[in-house]
Amino acid sequence: MEAIEAARAVVDEQHPKARAAFLGGSVVTGRRTATSDLDIVVLLHGAPAPYRASLQYAGWPVEMFVHTEATWHAYVERELGKRRSPLLWMCADGLLLFDTDGLGARLAAKARKLTAAGPPPASTEEIDDRRYAITDLLDDLAGSNDQSERLFIATELVRRTGELALAVGRSWGGGGKWLARRLETTAPGLSTRLHHGLQEVLGGRVEPLVAVVDEVLGQAGGRLWVGYKRAGAP
């Protein structure tokens, strides 16, 4: 069963009275792989939404994100503050499978408007937190002679540096493959340089990775350790 046919069928089976549904993810963006699943957003009138579930249908792995109109807006608002909203992007870039009362079209238009506008800027406090964490990791890398330690320190540096580059570039965030994809447009070439730097660390040389990390840090104000302070929770 093809992706769109399977997506419509599984929604009809699970929620025959749904108001609207979107099929998002790699299967509709031209980046489908052998392990791609069906990411489906379903809009209901009420209960049992909201919930998320993983299932198998017609040979397809399915991730179902079920909402009401109110919970859709609440989740998007919460995710906007984090500058990372998979729900928003599934509806902005996804295929509207069906729309019984116009809700799907309204949410799709809202999602496209919000994604095009971009996320809110990262706060100075968040940027400084990221600078501090990366600086600490750089110190750990410089002081470590253990190859196993270096592997995990360097891997964490790569991830955090990519996330800082997205924050500085006022880009939408992402994890895993989406971190790499966001970097493609926000900081072209950075993923390749971080990859090379990680490989060099595994070969015994830390300098190439340190150089690219410091370059990204420089865009945010440089390394930060002395003078960093945060109040504890009461």
C-alpha positions as CSV (number, residue, x, y, z in Angstrom):
1,M,0.0,0.0,0.0
2,E,1.4,3.4,-1.0
3,A,2.1,6.0,1.7
4,I,-0.9,8.3,1.1
5,E,-3.3,5.5,0.7
6,A,-2.1,3.8,3.9
7,A,-2.2,7.1,5.8
8,R,-5.8,7.7,4.8
9,A,-6.8,4.2,5.7
10,V,-5.2,4.1,9.1
11,V,-6.8,7.4,10.1
12,D,-10.2,6.1,8.9
13,E,-9.7,2.9,10.9
14,Q,-8.5,4.7,14.1
15,H,-10.6,7.9,14.0
16,P,-13.4,7.6,11.4
17,K,-14.9,10.9,12.7
18,A,-11.8,13.0,12.5
19,R,-12.1,16.6,11.3
20,A,-8.9,16.7,9.3
21,A,-5.5,14.9,8.9
22,F,-2.1,15.7,7.6
23,L,0.7,13.4,6.3
24,G,4.1,14.9,7.1
25,G,7.7,13.9,7.3
26,S,10.1,12.5,4.8
27,V,7.6,10.6,2.7
28,V,6.2,13.9,1.4
29,T,9.4,16.0,1.3
30,G,11.3,14.0,-1.3
31,R,13.8,12.6,1.4
32,R,12.1,9.3,1.9
33,T,14.3,6.4,3.0
34,A,13.8,2.6,3.4
35,T,13.0,3.2,7.1
36,S,10.7,6.3,6.7
37,D,7.5,6.1,8.7
38,L,4.2,7.8,8.3
39,D,4.0,10.9,10.4
40,I,0.3,11.7,10.7
41,V,-1.4,14.6,12.5
42,V,-5.1,14.0,13.2
43,L,-7.6,16.6,14.4
44,L,-10.6,15.5,16.4
45,H,-13.5,17.2,18.0
46,G,-12.5,16.1,21.5
47,A,-11.4,13.0,23.5
48,P,-9.3,10.9,23.3
49,A,-7.1,13.8,22.0
50,P,-4.4,14.8,22.7
51,Y,-2.2,11.8,22.5
52,R,0.7,10.4,20.5
53,A,1.0,6.7,19.5
54,S,3.2,4.5,17.4
55,L,1.8,1.6,15.5
56,Q,2.2,-0.6,12.5
57,Y,-0.3,-0.5,9.6
58,A,-0.1,-2.2,6.2
59,G,3.6,-2.7,6.5
60,W,4.2,0.9,7.5
61,P,5.5,2.2,10.8
62,V,3.1,5.0,11.8
63,E,3.6,7.9,14.2
64,M,0.2,9.4,15.0
65,F,-0.1,12.8,16.7
66,V,-3.7,13.3,17.7
67,H,-5.1,16.8,18.7
68,T,-8.2,18.9,19.0
69,E,-8.1,22.4,17.6
70,A,-7.4,23.8,21.0
71,T,-4.6,21.4,21.9
72,W,-3.0,22.0,18.5
73,H,-2.7,25.7,19.2
74,A,-1.5,25.0,22.8
75,Y,1.2,22.6,21.7
76,V,2.4,24.9,18.9
77,E,2.6,27.8,21.3
78,R,4.7,25.8,23.7
79,E,7.0,24.6,21.0
80,L,7.4,28.0,19.5
81,G,9.2,29.1,22.7
82,K,11.7,26.3,22.2
83,R,12.1,27.3,18.5
84,R,11.6,23.7,17.6
85,S,8.1,22.6,16.5
86,P,7.7,19.3,14.6
87,L,3.9,19.6,14.9
88,L,4.0,23.0,13.1
89,W,6.3,21.7,10.3
90,M,4.2,18.6,9.7
91,C,1.2,20.8,9.0
92,A,3.2,23.5,7.1
93,D,5.0,21.1,4.7
94,G,2.6,18.1,5.0
95,L,-0.1,16.9,2.7
96,L,-3.6,17.6,3.9
97,L,-5.2,14.1,3.6
98,F,-8.8,15.3,4.1
99,D,-10.6,18.3,5.6
100,T,-14.3,17.9,6.6
101,D,-15.0,21.4,7.9
102,G,-12.1,23.7,6.9
103,L,-10.1,23.3,10.0
104,G,-7.2,21.6,8.1
105,A,-6.9,24.5,5.7
106,R,-6.9,27.0,8.5
107,L,-4.2,25.2,10.5
108,A,-2.1,24.7,7.3
109,A,-2.3,28.4,6.6
110,K,-1.4,29.3,10.2
111,A,1.5,26.8,10.1
112,R,2.9,28.1,6.9
113,K,2.7,31.7,8.2
114,L,4.5,30.8,11.4
115,T,7.3,28.7,9.9
116,A,7.9,31.4,7.3
117,A,8.2,34.1,10.0
118,G,10.8,32.1,11.8
119,P,11.2,31.3,15.5
120,P,11.6,33.9,18.2
121,P,15.2,34.9,18.9
122,A,17.1,33.1,21.5
123,S,17.5,35.0,24.8
124,T,20.9,36.3,25.9
125,E,20.7,34.0,28.8
126,E,20.2,30.9,26.6
127,I,23.1,31.9,24.3
128,D,25.3,32.3,27.4
129,D,24.2,29.0,28.7
130,R,25.2,27.4,25.4
131,R,28.5,29.2,25.3
132,Y,29.3,28.1,28.8
133,A,28.5,24.4,28.2
134,I,30.6,24.4,25.0
135,T,33.5,26.1,26.7
136,D,33.4,23.5,29.5
137,L,33.4,20.7,26.9
138,L,36.4,22.3,25.1
139,D,38.3,22.3,28.3
140,D,37.4,18.6,28.9
141,L,38.6,17.8,25.4
142,A,41.9,19.6,25.9
143,G,42.6,17.8,29.1
144,S,41.6,14.3,28.1
145,N,44.0,11.6,26.9
146,D,41.5,8.9,27.0
147,Q,40.2,8.0,23.5
148,S,36.8,6.7,24.8
149,E,36.3,10.0,26.7
150,R,37.3,12.0,23.6
151,L,34.7,10.2,21.5
152,F,31.8,11.3,23.7
153,I,33.2,14.7,24.4
154,A,33.7,15.4,20.7
155,T,30.3,14.0,19.8
156,E,28.6,16.3,22.4
157,L,30.6,19.2,21.1
158,V,29.4,18.6,17.5
159,R,25.7,18.5,18.6
160,R,25.9,21.5,20.9
161,T,27.9,23.6,18.3
162,G,25.3,22.8,15.7
163,E,22.5,23.9,18.0
164,L,24.3,27.1,18.9
165,A,24.8,27.9,15.2
166,L,21.0,27.5,14.6
167,A,20.2,29.7,17.6
168,V,22.6,32.4,16.5
169,G,21.3,32.2,13.0
170,R,17.7,32.6,14.3
171,S,16.8,29.3,12.6
172,W,14.3,26.7,13.6
173,G,16.0,24.0,15.7
174,G,15.9,20.2,15.2
175,G,17.3,17.0,16.6
176,G,19.0,14.1,14.9
177,K,18.7,14.3,11.1
178,W,16.7,17.5,11.4
179,L,19.7,19.2,13.1
180,A,21.8,18.4,10.0
181,R,19.0,19.5,7.6
182,R,18.5,22.8,9.4
183,L,22.2,23.5,9.3
184,E,22.3,22.9,5.5
185,T,20.4,26.2,5.0
186,T,21.4,28.2,8.1
187,A,25.2,27.4,8.1
188,P,26.2,25.8,4.8
189,G,29.3,23.7,5.1
190,L,29.3,23.6,8.9
191,S,28.1,20.0,9.1
192,T,30.9,18.9,6.8
193,R,33.5,20.7,8.9
194,L,32.2,19.3,12.2
195,H,32.2,15.8,10.7
196,H,35.8,16.3,9.6
197,G,36.7,17.6,13.0
198,L,35.1,14.6,14.7
199,Q,37.0,12.2,12.5
200,E,40.3,14.0,13.3
201,V,39.6,13.7,17.1
202,L,39.2,10.0,16.6
203,G,42.5,10.0,14.8
204,G,44.2,11.8,17.7
205,R,44.0,15.5,16.6
206,V,41.7,17.9,18.4
207,E,42.8,21.1,16.7
208,P,40.5,21.0,13.6
209,L,37.3,20.5,15.7
210,V,38.4,23.1,18.3
211,A,38.9,25.6,15.4
212,V,35.4,25.2,14.0
213,V,33.8,25.2,17.4
214,D,35.6,28.4,18.3
215,E,34.5,30.0,15.0
216,V,30.9,29.3,15.9
217,L,31.4,30.5,19.5
218,G,32.9,33.7,18.1
219,Q,29.6,34.5,16.4
220,A,28.0,34.4,19.8
221,G,30.6,36.3,21.8
222,G,33.3,33.7,22.3
223,R,34.1,31.3,25.0
224,L,32.5,31.9,28.4
225,W,33.5,30.5,31.8
226,V,34.9,33.1,34.2
227,G,32.1,35.3,35.4
228,Y,29.3,32.9,34.4
229,K,26.6,32.7,37.1
230,R,23.1,31.4,37.4
231,A,20.7,31.5,40.4
232,G,19.5,28.2,41.7
233,A,15.9,27.3,42.0
234,P,14.3,28.4,45.3
